[in-house]
Amino acid sequence: MLLLLPPSEGKAAPAAGGPPVDLGALAFADALTPLRERLLAAVDPALAHAPTAPAAAVYSGVLFAHLDLAALPPGASRRAHAQVLIASGLWGLLAPGDRIPLYKLPIATAVPGIGPLAAAWRPLLAAALADRDVRDELIVDCRSGGYAAAWRPRHATRVEVRAFSVHADDSRQVISHMAKATRGRVAAALLRSRRTVTTPRHVAAVVRGAGFELELVKPERAGAPWSLDVLERRAASA
């Protein structure tokens, strides 16, 4: 299983005096370093000399607060470092332990001389993840739309995690901001589970076992993703 997360808008500043970013030590350095270098030069050259901390500590928004990577037990922590990748407008993809500085660069940005970030990253991410885009790979995708647009697998089985509020009349409404909290809790449940997760139905079983109400929706056409729809029921108003 590969678990894809978005970055967070909320970020914690690394402690002063920490080492600067080492591009050669980041995930997929061979494939992604050239564009990382161009973006640093175009966006803020000073970032190359700023103090860093692990990405899991820098990202501090709602999803990461509910995932709480630092609190995972040892087995789940090992799975996180082996299975989690974090999408980024500046870095492309990161492992949780990759050391990065405080930065801000949304995926929707068009950088002068480079263009829209999702389009710039797309061929490089496809090359970096080519060995994971195979038919027996399961990808659980917690990314938001812009980051998902930068790379979609062609061969692997992808499960999108979505969140809905269910009203008393069973009508549904997409949850926007707090979907991040739901995705963080789902990711935590998957990493904490000792069950081998290799299929969409395994994903649903683990998440349901963690106390979530959900529906697993099979794709209507070949190549489309499965959907794991997490449902939050609203109490009827008095």
PyRosetta script that sets phi, psi and omega in degrees:
from pyrosetta import init, pose_from_sequence

init()
pose = pose_from_sequence("MLLLLPPSEGKAAPAAGGPPVDLGALAFADALTPLRERLLAAVDPALAHAPTAPAAAVYSGVLFAHLDLAALPPGASRRAHAQVLIASGLWGLLAPGDRIPLYKLPIATAVPGIGPLAAAWRPLLAAALADRDVRDELIVDCRSGGYAAAWRPRHATRVEVRAFSVHADDSRQVISHMAKATRGRVAAALLRSRRTVTTPRHVAAVVRGAGFELELVKPERAGAPWSLDVLERRAASA")
pose.set_psi(1, 136.6)
pose.set_omega(1, 172.7)
pose.set_phi(2, -115.6)
pose.set_psi(2, 127.5)
pose.set_omega(2, -177.0)
pose.set_phi(3, -110.4)
pose.set_psi(3, 113.5)
pose.set_omega(3, -177.7)
pose.set_phi(4, -99.9)
pose.set_psi(4, 126.6)
pose.set_omega(4, -179.9)
pose.set_phi(5, -117.3)
pose.set_psi(5, 152.8)
pose.set_omega(5, 169.7)
pose.set_phi(6, -80.8)
pose.set_psi(6, 167.7)
pose.set_omega(6, 168.8)
pose.set_phi(7, -77.4)
pose.set_psi(7, -174.3)
pose.set_omega(7, 175.3)
pose.set_phi(8, -124.2)
pose.set_psi(8, 147.8)
pose.set_omega(8, 174.6)
pose.set_phi(9, -66.0)
pose.set_psi(9, -39.6)
pose.set_omega(9, 177.0)
pose.set_phi(10, -76.4)
pose.set_psi(10, 130.0)
pose.set_omega(10, -178.9)
pose.set_phi(11, -138.6)
pose.set_psi(11, 148.3)
pose.set_omega(11, 177.3)
pose.set_phi(12, -102.7)
pose.set_psi(12, 134.1)
pose.set_omega(12, -178.5)
pose.set_phi(13, -72.7)
pose.set_psi(13, 132.2)
pose.set_omega(13, 174.2)
pose.set_phi(14, -62.2)
pose.set_psi(14, 154.9)
pose.set_omega(14, 179.3)
pose.set_phi(15, -64.0)
pose.set_psi(15, 144.4)
pose.set_omega(15, 177.8)
pose.set_phi(16, -61.0)
pose.set_psi(16, 144.6)
pose.set_omega(16, 177.4)
pose.set_phi(17, 89.5)
pose.set_psi(17, -2.8)
pose.set_omega(17, 178.1)
pose.set_phi(18, -70.3)
pose.set_psi(18, 162.6)
pose.set_omega(18, -178.1)
pose.set_phi(19, -67.0)
pose.set_psi(19, 151.0)
pose.set_omega(19, 175.7)
pose.set_phi(20, -73.1)
pose.set_psi(20, 168.6)
pose.set_omega(20, -178.4)
pose.set_phi(21, -65.1)
pose.set_psi(21, 137.1)
pose.set_omega(21, 175.4)
pose.set_phi(22, -109.5)
pose.set_psi(22, 98.4)
pose.set_omega(22, -175.6)
pose.set_phi(23, -59.5)
pose.set_psi(23, -32.0)
pose.set_omega(23, -179.8)
pose.set_phi(24, -70.4)
pose.set_psi(24, -14.7)
pose.set_omega(24, -178.8)
pose.set_phi(25, -98.3)
pose.set_psi(25, -6.5)
pose.set_omega(25, -179.3)
pose.set_phi(26, -78.1)
pose.set_psi(26, 159.6)
pose.set_omega(26, 178.8)
pose.set_phi(27, -57.5)
pose.set_psi(27, 140.7)
pose.set_omega(27, 176.8)
pose.set_phi(28, 56.6)
pose.set_psi(28, 40.5)
pose.set_omega(28, -175.9)
pose.set_phi(29, -58.2)
pose.set_psi(29, -40.7)
pose.set_omega(29, -176.7)
pose.set_phi(30, -59.4)
pose.set_psi(30, -42.7)
pose.set_omega(30, -175.4)
pose.set_phi(31, -84.0)
pose.set_psi(31, -32.6)
pose.set_omega(31, -167.2)
pose.set_phi(32, -106.9)
pose.set_psi(32, -14.7)
pose.set_omega(32, -176.7)
pose.set_phi(33, -58.5)
pose.set_psi(33, -43.1)
pose.set_omega(33, -177.9)
pose.set_phi(34, -56.4)
pose.set_psi(34, -44.6)
pose.set_omega(34, 179.4)
pose.set_phi(35, -73.1)
pose.set_psi(35, -35.0)
pose.set_omega(35, 175.3)
pose.set_phi(36, -58.3)
pose.set_psi(36, -42.9)
pose.set_omega(36, 178.9)
pose.set_phi(37, -63.6)
pose.set_psi(37, -43.8)
pose.set_omega(37, 179.9)
pose.set_phi(38, -63.9)
pose.set_psi(38, -40.3)
pose.set_omega(38, -179.6)
pose.set_phi(39, -68.9)
pose.set_psi(39, -41.8)
pose.set_omega(39, 176.6)
pose.set_phi(40, -58.6)
pose.set_psi(40, -43.4)
pose.set_omega(40, -179.5)
pose.set_phi(41, -66.6)
pose.set_psi(41, -35.3)
pose.set_omega(41, -176.2)
pose.set_phi(42, -82.1)
pose.set_psi(42, -34.0)
pose.set_omega(42, -172.9)
pose.set_phi(43, -90.9)
pose.set_psi(43, -50.3)
pose.set_omega(43, -177.5)
pose.set_phi(44, -168.4)
pose.set_psi(44, 93.9)
pose.set_omega(44, -179.0)
pose.set_phi(45, -57.1)
pose.set_psi(45, -25.5)
pose.set_omega(45, -179.2)
pose.set_phi(46, -65.1)
pose.set_psi(46, -21.5)
pose.set_omega(46, 179.4)
pose.set_phi(47, -61.4)
pose.set_psi(47, -27.3)
pose.set_omega(47, 180.0)
pose.set_phi(48, -65.5)
pose.set_psi(48, -16.9)
pose.set_omega(48, -177.3)
pose.set_phi(49, -116.2)
pose.set_psi(49, 2.1)
pose.set_omega(49, -177.4)
pose.set_phi(50, -78.5)
pose.set_psi(50, 155.0)
pose.set_omega(50, 178.4)
pose.set_phi(51, -66.3)
pose.set_psi(51, 152.7)
pose.set_omega(51, -177.0)
pose.set_phi(52, -124.0)
pose.set_psi(52, 164.4)
pose.set_omega(52, 171.5)
pose.set_phi(53, -147.6)
pose.set_psi(53, 164.2)
pose.set_omega(53, 177.5)
pose.set_phi(54, -56.3)
pose.set_psi(54, 142.5)
pose.set_omega(54, -178.6)
pose.set_phi(55, -54.8)
pose.set_psi(55, -37.3)
pose.set_omega(55, -179.7)
pose.set_phi(56, -62.0)
pose.set_psi(56, -25.0)
pose.set_omega(56, 177.8)
pose.set_phi(57, -91.8)
pose.set_psi(57, -31.3)
pose.set_omega(57, -180.0)
pose.set_phi(58, -70.4)
pose.set_psi(58, -43.4)
pose.set_omega(58, 179.5)
pose.set_phi(59, -76.8)
pose.set_psi(59, 117.7)
pose.set_omega(59, -171.7)
pose.set_phi(60, -129.4)
pose.set_psi(60, 15.5)
pose.set_omega(60, -178.0)
pose.set_phi(61, -74.8)
pose.set_psi(61, -169.0)
pose.set_omega(61, -171.4)
pose.set_phi(62, -59.9)
pose.set_psi(62, -48.4)
pose.set_omega(62, -178.8)
pose.set_phi(63, -58.9)
pose.set_psi(63, -47.0)
pose.set_omega(63, -176.5)
pose.set_phi(64, -71.1)
pose.set_psi(64, -29.3)
pose.set_omega(64, 175.8)
pose.set_phi(65, -65.3)
pose.set_psi(65, -38.2)
pose.set_omega(65, -179.9)
pose.set_phi(66, -81.8)
pose.set_psi(66, -27.5)
pose.set_omega(66, 173.7)
pose.set_phi(67, -72.7)
pose.set_psi(67, -43.6)
pose.set_omega(67, 175.3)
pose.set_phi(68, 51.3)
pose.set_psi(68, 64.8)
pose.set_omega(68, -177.7)
pose.set_phi(69, -56.9)
pose.set_psi(69, -35.0)
pose.set_omega(69, -177.3)
pose.set_phi(70, -66.5)
pose.set_psi(70, -23.3)
pose.set_omega(70, -177.3)
pose.set_phi(71, -94.5)
pose.set_psi(71, 0.1)
pose.set_omega(71, -179.2)
pose.set_phi(72, -66.6)
pose.set_psi(72, 142.6)
pose.set_omega(72, 174.4)
pose.set_phi(73, -66.5)
pose.set_psi(73, 165.1)
pose.set_omega(73, -172.0)
pose.set_phi(74, -52.8)
pose.set_psi(74, -45.6)
pose.set_omega(74, -178.8)
pose.set_phi(75, -63.1)
pose.set_psi(75, -44.3)
pose.set_omega(75, 178.6)
pose.set_phi(76, -66.0)
pose.set_psi(76, -36.0)
pose.set_omega(76, 178.0)
pose.set_phi(77, -64.3)
pose.set_psi(77, -40.7)
pose.set_omega(77, 177.0)
pose.set_phi(78, -63.5)
pose.set_psi(78, -41.0)
pose.set_omega(78, 177.7)
pose.set_phi(79, -64.2)
pose.set_psi(79, -38.7)
pose.set_omega(79, 179.3)
pose.set_phi(80, -60.9)
pose.set_psi(80, -44.7)
pose.set_omega(80, -177.7)
pose.set_phi(81, -71.4)
pose.set_psi(81, -22.8)
pose.set_omega(81, 179.2)
pose.set_phi(82, -90.9)
pose.set_psi(82, -27.0)
pose.set_omega(82, -168.5)
pose.set_phi(83, -116.7)
pose.set_psi(83, -14.8)
pose.set_omega(83, -174.1)
pose.set_phi(84, -96.5)
pose.set_psi(84, 134.1)
pose.set_omega(84, 169.0)
pose.set_phi(85, -128.8)
pose.set_psi(85, 140.6)
pose.set_omega(85, -177.5)
pose.set_phi(86, -111.8)
pose.set_psi(86, 123.5)
pose.set_omega(86, 178.1)
pose.set_phi(87, -73.7)
pose.set_psi(87, 152.6)
pose.set_omega(87, -178.4)
pose.set_phi(88, -157.1)
pose.set_psi(88, 138.9)
pose.set_omega(88, 175.3)
pose.set_phi(89, -67.5)
pose.set_psi(89, -32.4)
pose.set_omega(89, -177.6)
pose.set_phi(90, -89.4)
pose.set_psi(90, -36.0)
pose.set_omega(90, -171.1)
pose.set_phi(91, -107.8)
pose.set_psi(91, -11.0)
pose.set_omega(91, -179.0)
pose.set_phi(92, 84.7)
pose.set_psi(92, -74.2)
pose.set_omega(92, 174.9)
pose.set_phi(93, -144.0)
pose.set_psi(93, 144.9)
pose.set_omega(93, 179.0)
pose.set_phi(94, -134.1)
pose.set_psi(94, 148.4)
pose.set_omega(94, 165.3)
pose.set_phi(95, -85.8)
pose.set_psi(95, 155.2)
pose.set_omega(95, -177.6)
pose.set_phi(96, -56.3)
pose.set_psi(96, -31.8)
pose.set_omega(96, -177.9)
pose.set_phi(97, -88.2)
pose.set_psi(97, -4.1)
pose.set_omega(97, 178.9)
pose.set_phi(98, -63.4)
pose.set_psi(98, 131.6)
pose.set_omega(98, -177.3)
pose.set_phi(99, -87.9)
pose.set_psi(99, 125.3)
pose.set_omega(99, -178.5)
pose.set_phi(100, -135.6)
pose.set_psi(100, 156.5)
pose.set_omega(100, 175.1)
pose.set_phi(101, -85.1)
pose.set_psi(101, 171.3)
pose.set_omega(101, 171.8)
pose.set_phi(102, -67.9)
pose.set_psi(102, 130.2)
pose.set_omega(102, -177.3)
pose.set_phi(103, -153.1)
pose.set_psi(103, 170.8)
pose.set_omega(103, 173.3)
pose.set_phi(104, -146.2)
pose.set_psi(104, 117.1)
pose.set_omega(104, 177.5)
pose.set_phi(105, -158.9)
pose.set_psi(105, 87.3)
pose.set_omega(105, -180.0)
pose.set_phi(106, -62.2)
pose.set_psi(106, 152.2)
pose.set_omega(106, -177.7)
pose.set_phi(107, -65.0)
pose.set_psi(107, -22.3)
pose.set_omega(107, -179.7)
pose.set_phi(108, -76.6)
pose.set_psi(108, -4.9)
pose.set_omega(108, -177.2)
pose.set_phi(109, -70.2)
pose.set_psi(109, 140.3)
pose.set_omega(109, 168.4)
pose.set_phi(110, -105.0)
pose.set_psi(110, 113.2)
pose.set_omega(110, -175.5)
pose.set_phi(111, -91.2)
pose.set_psi(111, 127.9)
pose.set_omega(111, 179.2)
pose.set_phi(112, -53.2)
pose.set_psi(112, 132.1)
pose.set_omega(112, -180.0)
pose.set_phi(113, 83.9)
pose.set_psi(113, -11.1)
pose.set_omega(113, -179.4)
pose.set_phi(114, -122.0)
pose.set_psi(114, -41.0)
pose.set_omega(114, 178.4)
pose.set_phi(115, 97.6)
pose.set_psi(115, -166.9)
pose.set_omega(115, -179.8)
pose.set_phi(116, -59.7)
pose.set_psi(116, 134.4)
pose.set_omega(116, -171.9)
pose.set_phi(117, -66.5)
pose.set_psi(117, -41.4)
pose.set_omega(117, -178.5)
pose.set_phi(118, -59.2)
pose.set_psi(118, -41.8)
pose.set_omega(118, 179.6)
pose.set_phi(119, -69.2)
pose.set_psi(119, -37.1)
pose.set_omega(119, -179.8)
pose.set_phi(120, -66.2)
pose.set_psi(120, -38.2)
pose.set_omega(120, -177.8)
pose.set_phi(121, -79.3)
pose.set_psi(121, -25.0)
pose.set_omega(121, -167.1)
pose.set_phi(122, -53.0)
pose.set_psi(122, -53.1)
pose.set_omega(122, -178.1)
pose.set_phi(123, -68.5)
pose.set_psi(123, -30.6)
pose.set_omega(123, -179.3)
pose.set_phi(124, -72.4)
pose.set_psi(124, -40.1)
pose.set_omega(124, 177.6)
pose.set_phi(125, -68.1)
pose.set_psi(125, -36.5)
pose.set_omega(125, 177.1)
pose.set_phi(126, -61.3)
pose.set_psi(126, -40.0)
pose.set_omega(126, 178.2)
pose.set_phi(127, -69.4)
pose.set_psi(127, -42.3)
pose.set_omega(127, -177.9)
pose.set_phi(128, -64.2)
pose.set_psi(128, -35.2)
pose.set_omega(128, -174.8)
pose.set_phi(129, -103.3)
pose.set_psi(129, 15.1)
pose.set_omega(129, -176.6)
pose.set_phi(130, -58.3)
pose.set_psi(130, -36.9)
pose.set_omega(130, -177.4)
pose.set_phi(131, -78.5)
pose.set_psi(131, -8.5)
pose.set_omega(131, 174.4)
pose.set_phi(132, -99.1)
pose.set_psi(132, -14.1)
pose.set_omega(132, -178.8)
pose.set_phi(133, -90.1)
pose.set_psi(133, 68.5)
pose.set_omega(133, -178.2)
pose.set_phi(134, -129.3)
pose.set_psi(134, 162.6)
pose.set_omega(134, -168.9)
pose.set_phi(135, -66.2)
pose.set_psi(135, -26.0)
pose.set_omega(135, -179.3)
pose.set_phi(136, -94.6)
pose.set_psi(136, 10.8)
pose.set_omega(136, 178.8)
pose.set_phi(137, -94.9)
pose.set_psi(137, 139.4)
pose.set_omega(137, 174.9)
pose.set_phi(138, -110.1)
pose.set_psi(138, 128.8)
pose.set_omega(138, 179.3)
pose.set_phi(139, -120.5)
pose.set_psi(139, 119.8)
pose.set_omega(139, 174.8)
pose.set_phi(140, -98.8)
pose.set_psi(140, 117.2)
pose.set_omega(140, -167.8)
pose.set_phi(141, -108.7)
pose.set_psi(141, 109.1)
pose.set_omega(141, 177.2)
pose.set_phi(142, -104.3)
pose.set_psi(142, 10.9)
pose.set_omega(142, -178.8)
pose.set_phi(143, -73.8)
pose.set_psi(143, 155.3)
pose.set_omega(143, 172.0)
pose.set_phi(144, -84.5)
pose.set_psi(144, 172.8)
pose.set_omega(144, -169.0)
pose.set_phi(145, -54.5)
pose.set_psi(145, -48.2)
pose.set_omega(145, -177.3)
pose.set_phi(146, -62.8)
pose.set_psi(146, -40.5)
pose.set_omega(146, 179.9)
pose.set_phi(147, -73.7)
pose.set_psi(147, -34.9)
pose.set_omega(147, 176.6)
pose.set_phi(148, -65.6)
pose.set_psi(148, -31.7)
pose.set_omega(148, -179.3)
pose.set_phi(149, -67.6)
pose.set_psi(149, -21.4)
pose.set_omega(149, -178.9)
pose.set_phi(150, -74.1)
pose.set_psi(150, -23.7)
pose.set_omega(150, 175.3)
pose.set_phi(151, -160.8)
pose.set_psi(151, 125.0)
pose.set_omega(151, 171.6)
pose.set_phi(152, -128.1)
pose.set_psi(152, 131.9)
pose.set_omega(152, -179.4)
pose.set_phi(153, -67.9)
pose.set_psi(153, 150.9)
pose.set_omega(153, 178.2)
pose.set_phi(154, -98.8)
pose.set_psi(154, -25.9)
pose.set_omega(154, -173.3)
pose.set_phi(155, -120.4)
pose.set_psi(155, -35.6)
pose.set_omega(155, -178.1)
pose.set_phi(156, -67.5)
pose.set_psi(156, 158.9)
pose.set_omega(156, 175.4)
pose.set_phi(157, -85.3)
pose.set_psi(157, 122.8)
pose.set_omega(157, -176.9)
pose.set_phi(158, -113.3)
pose.set_psi(158, 135.7)
pose.set_omega(158, 176.3)
pose.set_phi(159, -118.1)
pose.set_psi(159, 114.9)
pose.set_omega(159, 176.2)
pose.set_phi(160, -85.6)
pose.set_psi(160, 134.5)
pose.set_omega(160, 177.4)
pose.set_phi(161, -97.3)
pose.set_psi(161, 119.6)
pose.set_omega(161, -179.7)
pose.set_phi(162, -122.2)
pose.set_psi(162, 160.0)
pose.set_omega(162, -178.7)
pose.set_phi(163, -131.8)
pose.set_psi(163, 134.6)
pose.set_omega(163, -179.0)
pose.set_phi(164, -131.8)
pose.set_psi(164, 143.9)
pose.set_omega(164, 169.6)
pose.set_phi(165, -94.8)
pose.set_psi(165, 129.3)
pose.set_omega(165, -177.7)
pose.set_phi(166, -108.1)
pose.set_psi(166, 123.3)
pose.set_omega(166, -178.2)
pose.set_phi(167, -87.6)
pose.set_psi(167, 173.5)
pose.set_omega(167, -176.2)
pose.set_phi(168, -59.8)
pose.set_psi(168, -30.1)
pose.set_omega(168, 179.5)
pose.set_phi(169, -88.3)
pose.set_psi(169, 11.9)
pose.set_omega(169, 179.9)
pose.set_phi(170, 71.7)
pose.set_psi(170, 6.7)
pose.set_omega(170, 172.5)
pose.set_phi(171, -72.2)
pose.set_psi(171, 153.5)
pose.set_omega(171, -175.0)
pose.set_phi(172, -120.6)
pose.set_psi(172, 149.4)
pose.set_omega(172, 176.8)
pose.set_phi(173, -134.7)
pose.set_psi(173, 131.3)
pose.set_omega(173, 178.5)
pose.set_phi(174, -63.4)
pose.set_psi(174, 131.9)
pose.set_omega(174, 174.5)
pose.set_phi(175, -87.3)
pose.set_psi(175, 127.9)
pose.set_omega(175, -176.5)
pose.set_phi(176, -94.9)
pose.set_psi(176, -84.1)
pose.set_omega(176, -173.7)
pose.set_phi(177, -60.2)
pose.set_psi(177, -47.2)
pose.set_omega(177, -175.3)
pose.set_phi(178, -76.0)
pose.set_psi(178, -3.7)
pose.set_omega(178, 170.2)
pose.set_phi(179, -60.6)
pose.set_psi(179, -28.1)
pose.set_omega(179, 177.8)
pose.set_phi(180, -62.8)
pose.set_psi(180, -40.0)
pose.set_omega(180, 178.0)
pose.set_phi(181, -64.4)
pose.set_psi(181, -43.4)
pose.set_omega(181, 179.2)
pose.set_phi(182, -60.7)
pose.set_psi(182, -46.0)
pose.set_omega(182, -179.3)
pose.set_phi(183, -64.9)
pose.set_psi(183, -35.9)
pose.set_omega(183, 176.5)
pose.set_phi(184, -63.5)
pose.set_psi(184, -41.6)
pose.set_omega(184, 179.5)
pose.set_phi(185, -69.5)
pose.set_psi(185, -38.2)
pose.set_omega(185, 177.1)
pose.set_phi(186, -63.5)
pose.set_psi(186, -45.1)
pose.set_omega(186, 178.6)
pose.set_phi(187, -60.4)
pose.set_psi(187, -41.6)
pose.set_omega(187, 178.8)
pose.set_phi(188, -62.7)
pose.set_psi(188, -41.5)
pose.set_omega(188, 179.7)
pose.set_phi(189, -62.6)
pose.set_psi(189, -41.4)
pose.set_omega(189, 179.9)
pose.set_phi(190, -66.0)
pose.set_psi(190, -41.1)
pose.set_omega(190, -178.9)
pose.set_phi(191, -72.3)
pose.set_psi(191, -31.8)
pose.set_omega(191, -179.7)
pose.set_phi(192, -77.7)
pose.set_psi(192, -19.9)
pose.set_omega(192, -178.3)
pose.set_phi(193, -72.8)
pose.set_psi(193, 137.7)
pose.set_omega(193, 175.9)
pose.set_phi(194, -88.0)
pose.set_psi(194, -3.6)
pose.set_omega(194, -179.8)
pose.set_phi(195, -73.8)
pose.set_psi(195, 139.5)
pose.set_omega(195, 174.4)
pose.set_phi(196, -71.9)
pose.set_psi(196, 124.0)
pose.set_omega(196, -175.2)
pose.set_phi(197, -110.6)
pose.set_psi(197, 110.6)
pose.set_omega(197, -176.5)
pose.set_phi(198, -128.8)
pose.set_psi(198, -7.5)
pose.set_omega(198, -177.5)
pose.set_phi(199, -136.5)
pose.set_psi(199, 161.6)
pose.set_omega(199, 175.2)
pose.set_phi(200, -57.9)
pose.set_psi(200, -35.5)
pose.set_omega(200, 179.7)
pose.set_phi(201, -69.2)
pose.set_psi(201, -32.4)
pose.set_omega(201, 172.6)
pose.set_phi(202, -62.6)
pose.set_psi(202, -43.5)
pose.set_omega(202, 178.3)
pose.set_phi(203, -57.3)
pose.set_psi(203, -48.4)
pose.set_omega(203, -178.7)
pose.set_phi(204, -62.2)
pose.set_psi(204, -40.7)
pose.set_omega(204, -178.7)
pose.set_phi(205, -64.3)
pose.set_psi(205, -42.6)
pose.set_omega(205, -180.0)
pose.set_phi(206, -66.2)
pose.set_psi(206, -44.7)
pose.set_omega(206, -177.1)
pose.set_phi(207, -69.3)
pose.set_psi(207, -39.9)
pose.set_omega(207, 176.6)
pose.set_phi(208, -63.6)
pose.set_psi(208, -38.8)
pose.set_omega(208, 179.1)
pose.set_phi(209, -66.4)
pose.set_psi(209, -20.8)
pose.set_omega(209, 176.9)
pose.set_phi(210, -84.9)
pose.set_psi(210, 3.3)
pose.set_omega(210, 173.4)
pose.set_phi(211, 103.9)
pose.set_psi(211, 8.8)
pose.set_omega(211, -179.2)
pose.set_phi(212, -90.4)
pose.set_psi(212, 144.4)
pose.set_omega(212, 166.4)
pose.set_phi(213, -90.1)
pose.set_psi(213, 134.7)
pose.set_omega(213, -174.6)
pose.set_phi(214, -157.0)
pose.set_psi(214, 167.5)
pose.set_omega(214, 169.6)
pose.set_phi(215, -130.9)
pose.set_psi(215, 137.1)
pose.set_omega(215, 174.0)
pose.set_phi(216, -101.8)
pose.set_psi(216, 119.5)
pose.set_omega(216, -174.3)
pose.set_phi(217, -108.6)
pose.set_psi(217, 119.1)
pose.set_omega(217, 179.9)
pose.set_phi(218, -74.4)
pose.set_psi(218, 141.7)
pose.set_omega(218, 179.6)
pose.set_phi(219, -63.8)
pose.set_psi(219, 147.1)
pose.set_omega(219, -179.6)
pose.set_phi(220, -85.3)
pose.set_psi(220, -16.0)
pose.set_omega(220, 179.8)
pose.set_phi(221, -140.3)
pose.set_psi(221, 155.6)
pose.set_omega(221, -180.0)
pose.set_phi(222, -61.4)
pose.set_psi(222, 136.6)
pose.set_omega(222, 178.1)
pose.set_phi(223, 90.5)
pose.set_psi(223, -14.8)
pose.set_omega(223, 177.1)
pose.set_phi(224, -79.8)
pose.set_psi(224, 156.2)
pose.set_omega(224, -179.4)
pose.set_phi(225, -79.3)
pose.set_psi(225, 155.4)
pose.set_omega(225, 163.7)
pose.set_phi(226, -71.9)
pose.set_psi(226, 160.4)
pose.set_omega(226, 175.1)
pose.set_phi(227, -124.5)
pose.set_psi(227, 128.7)
pose.set_omega(227, 171.3)
pose.set_phi(228, -101.7)
pose.set_psi(228, 102.7)
pose.set_omega(228, -175.2)
pose.set_phi(229, -96.5)
pose.set_psi(229, 109.1)
pose.set_omega(229, 178.7)
pose.set_phi(230, -88.6)
pose.set_psi(230, 128.3)
pose.set_omega(230, -172.1)
pose.set_phi(231, -109.6)
pose.set_psi(231, 131.2)
pose.set_omega(231, 176.5)
pose.set_phi(232, -118.8)
pose.set_psi(232, 111.5)
pose.set_omega(232, -176.4)
pose.set_phi(233, -81.8)
pose.set_psi(233, 134.6)
pose.set_omega(233, 177.0)
pose.set_phi(234, -93.4)
pose.set_psi(234, 136.0)
pose.set_omega(234, 176.8)
pose.set_phi(235, -68.2)
pose.set_psi(235, 142.9)
pose.set_omega(235, 177.8)
pose.set_phi(236, -65.8)
pose.set_psi(236, 138.9)
pose.set_omega(236, 179.6)
pose.set_phi(237, -73.8)
pose.set_psi(237, 149.8)
pose.set_omega(237, -177.6)
pose.set_phi(238, -71.3)
pose.dump_pdb("model.pdb")
